[in-house]
Amino acid sequence: MDKRTYFHDILSFLGSNVTVTVCNLAIGIILSRFLGAAGFGFYSVIIVVPIIVIGFTQLGIRRSAIYHIGNKILPEEHIVSALFILLLWTSALSIIICGLVYFFAATQPYDPLIIVLVLLTIPLLLSNIFAGGVFLGKEDIRRASFLNAGPTMITLLLTIVFVWVLKMSVLGAFIAIALANLFMFLFSYRSIVGRYHYSITWKYHEHIIKSMVKLGLVNAIAIFVMQLNYRLDILMLKKLSVLEEVGFYSLAMQIAEQLWHIPYAIENVVLSRSANSKDNEFVHKTVASMFRVSLLIGLVLSIVIFFTAPFIVPWVFGDEFIQSVPMIQVVLPGILILVGFRILNSRLTGMGKPQIAIYTFVPALIINFVLNLFLIPVYGGIGAAWSTNVSYAVGSIFFIVIYARQVKMPLTTIFKFRKSDFYFFRDIKGLWKLKHRTT
């Protein structure tokens, strides 16, 4: 595998995330236009369940796979074989939990066909999550980037077919997701077996599975806490408000969370490099620089979203969703604060210390829950947005303080901008000029 710079790897993931952003925006437009606020709220309530459940039941195996493959201590073929066994376990667990949630939590019965389709899609989602761990563990950023963008691209095309053309409403939206993840599963399997020439066996490598699950469980708890923090608002809005309010808030979060594509691009590269690198000092300094630049880019984009949302949302999504605009504007500070957290957290996770996120965001989750209880009944989606801001701020501040101690780097060093931080923009300019000279 050819060694590439941080810049090229980040640019690769950033390109895939831009694709994801554009496709998600288009999917949101189609769903909001053809489903309406109530239908979009119904769709959001269904899809949030597997998102939260998978966040825990995947057992953090993706990040554990990155760490184990990157460290090159155990045979890769055995690690990948263990992943297939773990895929069966986690799929069964996820399906059972989601099924129980749908059965007992619904105030009104869901469409059985939709629920069956969602449950059958879960193993495909998990297989692509695990495959991403293999690609990143091997520093195969190109395939990891394609796996990141592929499901969303295919989902958009199929959403056009099933929701727009065939008018299949919410069922069509979930058929699109299921088929998209099936196609990407076939790509992942062919890459792992064909490209890397792994001979997959069903032999039970007990020490490998225990090692992966031990580290993975801590990752899983951290991911679950974060996912619950992200989606708790939607679940509580459904209980404490009306379905239309869920639709408005879901769209607001979908738009505001596009800021996370910046740290997500960096996060995956840092995870991969941290697992493979032995030069900790260099990685610490590089991650701190990425942290500062990402906050700056995120701030600029937040300002753009804040001032353009009142014009773009009704024009793109329809006048019905004008109520999403103030929710977008209110929640932007919290989303921006979490940009920095996600980058620094990827470094500690790559070092095998995912538990720090748990220590800092469990209290934040409790704060989010309590504030939602008081604010949602009075202010609806706006109250949920303020709860999110406070929760994200508290968790991120505590995390950054602990991170500084873990890497033995003063807070002033982490936040102080340097001339070298802006080499990233210089590299972009240089790459742009090179591209135009060769075309």
N, C-alpha and C positions, 0 to 999 in steps of 0.2 A: 504493500500500500504506500503510494507516494506521500511524502510528508508535505503538508501545506501549512501556510501561515494562519494565525488566528484570524487575520483580516479576511482571507479568502473563505475560510470555513464559515465565519459569521455572515459574510456576504451571501454565501450559498443558502444558509438557513433563512436569512432575511428575505431573500428572493422568494423562497417557498412561503414565508409568512405573509408577504405582500399578496401573493396569490391566494392564500387562505383568507386574508382580509377582504379582498375583492369578491371572492366567491361567497363568503359568509354574508357580505352586504347584499349581494344579488339574491341569495337564498332568503334572507330576511325580507327583502322587498316583495318577492313572490309570495311568501307565506303570509305576510301582513296584508297584502292586497287581496289574496284569494281566500284567506281564512277569516279575516276580520279580527278585531281585538279579542273577542271571546274565543274564537277558534285558535288564535295564536296563543292565548293564555292556556287553553286546554292542551295544546301541543307541548308547551313549556312545562306544564305540570307533569305530563307523562315522561318526558325525556330527562327531567331533572333527577328522577329516581335512579336509573342505571348510572348516571354520571356520578352521583354521590356514592352509591353502593360499590361500583367498580373502583372508585378511588381508594376504598379499603380492601376489598376482596382480591384485588390484584396482588396484594401482599408486598407491594413495593418491589416486585420481581424485576421490573424493567431497570430500575436504578441499581438493584443488586447485580443484575447481569452485566451492566456497564462496569461496575467495580470489579467483579470477578474476572471477566474477560480481559479488561484493561490491565489488571495486575499480573496476568500471565503466570499465576501460581498453579492453577489446576488445568487439566487438559480441556481445551475449548470444546472438543467434540462431546465430552462428557457433560459439560455445562449446558450445551444446547440440547442434548438428549434429556437432561433433567428439566429443562424449560418446557418440553412437550408434556412431560408428566404433570408438572405444576399447572400447565394450561388446562388440563382436564379437571384437576381439583378446583382451581379458582373459577372455572366456568360453571361447574355444578353448584358451587357455593353461591355465586352471584345470581344464578337463575332462581335458586330457592329463595334467597332473601328478597329479590325484586318481586317475585311472585307473591310472597306473603305480604309485602308492603302494598301492592296493588289490591290484593284481596281484602285486607283489613283496614287500610287507611282511606279508602275511597268513600266519600259521602254519597256518591252515586256511582252505579256500576260503569266500568269502562267497556268499550267495545272489545269483546274477547279476541277477535281477529287481530286487532292492533296490539294487544298485550302479548299474544303468542308470537307475533312478528318481532316485537321488541326483545322478548326473551331469547329467541333464536339468533338474534343479532349479537348478543352478548359475547359468545365464544369468538366471533370474528373480530370484534373490537379488542378483546384481550389478546388475541394472537398478533394483531398489528402492534399493540403496545409492547409486547414481549420482543417482537422482531426489531422494533426500534432500539431496544436495549442491546441486541446483538450487533446491529449496524454501528451504534455509537461506541460500543465496547471495542470494536475493531477500527474505530476512527474512520469509518466509511461514511463520511458526511454527505456525500452525494446521494447515496441510497436513502439515508436517514431523512434528508431533505425532501426527496420524492415521496417517501412514505408519509411525511408530515403533510404535504399538500395534496397528494393523490386522492384521499377519500373525499375531501371537500370539493375538489374539481369535479369528480364523478357524481357526487351528490347533487351539485348544481345542475348538471346536464340532465340527470334523472328526475330532479324536482320539476324542471321545465316540462318534461314529458308527462309525469304522473299527476302533478298538481295543476299546472297551467293548461296543458293540452287535453289530458284525459279527465280533468276535473275530479280527481279522486280525493280531494280534501286532505284531512289529517292522515288517513290511511296511505295516501300516495306519498306524503312526506316521509313516512317511516319505511315504505317500500324502497324509496330512493336511498335512504341511509343503509338499509340492509344490503342492497345490491352493490353499492359502492364499497362497502367493507368486505364483501365477498371477493370482488375483483382484486382488492389490495392484499387480501389473504393469499390469493394465488400468486401474486407478484412476490410477496415476502417468502413464501415457501420455496418458490423456484430459485430465488436469490440465495437462500440459506443452504439449500441442498445442492443446487447446480453451480452457483458461483463459488462458494466456499468449500464445496465437495465434502460436506459433513455427512458421515454415515449415521443416521439417526437410529438409535436403539431404544427399547423400552426397559432397559436394565435399570434397576433401582440403585442409583449411586447415593447411598444414604448420607455419607459425609458431605457430599456436594449439596444435596438438597437441604440438609440441615443448615449448612453454612449460608446458603442463599436465602433461606426462609428466615434465619435468625437476623441477618442484616435487613432483609426485605420487610419483615414485620415492623421494624422501627420506621422504615421508609413509608410503609403502608399507613401507619397511624398518623404520621406527619402529613401525608397526602390527604388522608380522610379528614383530618382536622381542617386543612386548608380548603378542601372542596366543600365541606360543610359550612365553613365561613363564607365561601363564595355564594352558596346556594340556599343558605338558611332563610334569607330574606324572601325568596320565592315561595318556599314552603309555608312560611308564616303569613305571607300575604294571602295565600289561598285560604288559610283558616280564619284570618282576622279581617279580610277585606273581600272585595268582589273579584270575579274572574277577569273582568276588563282591566282592573288595576294591575293584575298579574301580567297581562299582555303588555300594558304600557311600560311597566318596570322591566320586564324581560327584554324588550326592545332597547330600552335605555342602557341596560347593562351590556347588551350585545355590542352596542356602538361604543360605549366608553371603554370596554375591555379590549378594543382593538389596540390600545396602547401597550398591551402585554405582549404583542408580537415582537416588540423590540427586545425585552429581556428574554423572551422564550428562545429567540434565535441565539442569543449569547449564552443563555443557560445551558442549552444542549451541547454547545461547543466546550464550555467550561467543564461540564460533567465529564465529557469524553476525555479532554486533555488532563483533567485532574486525576482521573483514574489511571492514565498512562504515564504521567510525568513524575520524575523524581526530583525535579528542581522546584521545591516548594516556594522558595523566596521569589523566584521569577513569576510564578503563577499568582502569588499573593498580590504583587505589584500590578500585574496585568489585569487581574480581576477588579482591583480598586480603580484602575483607570477606566475600565468598561463601565463600572458602577457610576462614575461621575459623568461620563459622556452620555450614558443612557438616561440619566435624570435630566440632563440638559435637553436632549432630543425630545423626551417625554413631555417636558414643560412646554416646549414650543408647540408640539402637536395638541396638547391639552388646550392651549389658548386658541388654536385654530378651531378645534371642535366646539369649544364654548361659544364662540361668536358665529359660527356657521350653522350650528344645529337648528336654530329657530327657522332658518330658511330651507335647509336641506331636508329635514325630517318630514314636514308636511308635503313637500314637493315630491320626494322619493317614495315615502311610505303611505301617504294619504293624510288628509286633514284629520281623520279620526285619531291619529297618533300624535297630535300636537301636544297632548298632555305628557308625552315622554320627554319633551324638551327640558323642562325644569329639573326632571330627575337626572338627566344626563349632566346638566350643569352642576348640580349639587354633588354628584358622586365622583366627579373627575379628580378632586384632590386625593381621595382615598385610593383610587386606581393608580394615580401617579406615585404615591408613597410606596405602594407595593411593587412598583417597577424595581426599585433599589433592592428590596428584600429578596426578590426572586433571583437576582444575579448573585448576591452574596450567599444565599442559601444553596445555590448550585455548587459553589466551591466547597462548602462544608459537607454536602452530600457526597461529592466526589472524593472527599477525604475519609468517608465512612462515618460521618457524624451527623446523620439526619435528625437525631433526637433534639437538637437545639431548637428546631422549628416547633416541636411539640411544646417545649417548656415555655415558649414565648406566645404561641397562638392559642393555647387552650384558655388562658385568661381572656384573650381577645374574643374568643368564641362566646364565652359566658357573657361578656359585656354586650356583644352583638345581640344575643338572645334577650337579655333583660331590656335593652333599649328598644328593641322591636316590639316587645310586649306593650310598652307605654306609647311609642310613637306611631306605630302602624294604625291602631284604631282611630287616632286623631288626624294624622297627616297622610295616611296611605303610603304610596310609593315614595313620596318625599321623605317621610319618616324613616322608611327602610334605607334610603340613600344616606341620611345622616348617621344612622346606626352603623352602616358600612364604613363611613369615613372615620368615625371614632375607633371602631374595632381595628381597622387596618393600621391606623396611626399608632395605637398602643402596641400592637404586636410588632410592627416594624421597628419602632424605636428601641424596644427591649432587645430585639434580635440583633440590631446593629451594635449595640453596646456589648453584648455577649460575643458577637463575631470578632470585634476588635481584640478582645481578650484571648480568644482562641487562636488567632493568627499572630498575636503579639504585635499589633499595629495600632498606634494611637488614632483616636477618632479624627484628630486634625489632619493626619496623613491620609485617611480614607476620603475625607471631604475636600481637601485642598486641591484645586485644579493646577495642572502643570502644562507646560508647553507641549510636552510629549503626548498629552491626552488627545490633542487635535491632529496628530499624525493620521488618525483614522480618516479624517476628512481629506487630508492630503493624498492618502492612498486612493480614495474614491475618485478624486480629481485626476490622478495619474492614470487610473484604470480607464476612466472615461476618454482621456486623450488617446490612450493606446488603442482603444476600441475604434475611434474615429480615424486613426491613422491606417488601420488595417481594413477599413471598409471603403 
